[in-house]
Amino acid sequence: MIEEESNRPSLLIVGYAIPEELMHSLMAKDMRPHVQGHQHQWALIRGIELAAGYPVDLVSVAAASDWPRNPLRFVGGGKWHHVPGARDVMVSFINIFPFKQLSRFAGISLQVLRWTWAYRKCSKRVAVLYGSSCSQLWSLILATVFLPVTRVAVLTDPPSVDLPGEGIMRRLARRTDRWLQRRGLQKMDGVVVLTRALADDFAPGVPYCLSEGIAPELPMPPPKANDVPFVGMYAGGLKAEYGVRLILDCVPLLPPGIELWLFGRGALLNEAQEAASRYPALRVFGFCPRAEVVQKAAEATVMLNPRSTSAWFVRYSFPSKMLECLASGTPLLSTRLPTIPEDY
């Protein structure tokens, strides 16, 4: 039963939810596009709104990698409405380290303060933080000191992971960032995690809910004709640690009638394109719009998840794209990650 408007909780999501068209244009320029996180976050928003029966408000920043991994030095913002009745704000920021973190912190703090003040007479206020970015996490904590707000964090990945090629100063900054994130997460009223290890290691003692993801609504693929080739398809980061090297090593061994399709961007993109020029069985599509990837997944015979089972981050990994494969009806061939529940 939906509560009366005067008594229903005010709901805010602090994260990266921005218009689909804008997000795609940003990801097309980015060396590390946040595709899966974008889709999971919007599925979460729609799920909360469906359960509540009314819109949530959004305070968001664009999920852009730092310059020069993303060519934008400044990312603009503004007000918009993802559905009628919602109060949505996209915060502007300088996309250069360390000004990125500082400008995000200032902008998000201001918008969360405005939101809490606008709903100061409401008896129930709930803020959901998507991710654990330090600028968003601590802006939410500090901006809700004076007006009580129930704060919940959604953790999909370990905080502030080191990236290849970063200098010592950036690595020291990330170490500090991870410490601040752990301290901040312990001030949350609850966390929602994809794997239990995320709660145990980064929010010990905080009540948690385990949710592997949210299955999207996808059209079921039509029956495949007998005369089409057998297609194995991978969509995601083209990185050795994600198992893509294993796929490339398989290409010369493929018998006739089998094709491999690769979608995504990453360090192995050039190597994959070179292999595709020598082996017709391999097709490299690169970074494509989501609608095209979904369509191709419907055409594929089997989806592939070759993620290594020995990498350090496997303890925290649940491939949320697995739910998309199950929802689409296309079979999935996956390594047996220890975080995949037995019932899968």
Salt bridges, closest charged atoms under 4 A:
GLU3 OE2 - LYS124 NZ 3.57
GLU5 OE2 - ARG8 NH2 3.93
GLU20 OE1 - HIS38 NE2 3.24
GLU49 OE2 - HIS82 NE2 2.59
ASP66 OD1 - LYS100 NZ 2.67
ASP66 OD2 - ARG170 NH1 3.15
ASP88 OD2 - HIS82 ND1 2.70
ASP162 OD2 - ARG171 NH1 3.25
ASP162 OD1 - ARG178 NH1 3.37
GLU166 OE2 - ARG170 NH1 3.77
GLU166 OE1 - ARG174 NE 2.90
ASP200 OD2 - ARG196 NE 3.43
ASP201 OD2 - ARG315 NE 2.97
GLU271 OE2 - ARG245 NH1 2.30
GLU299 OE1 - LYS296 NZ 3.54
GLU324 OE1 - ARG290 NH1 3.22
GLU342 OE1 - ARG336 NH2 3.58
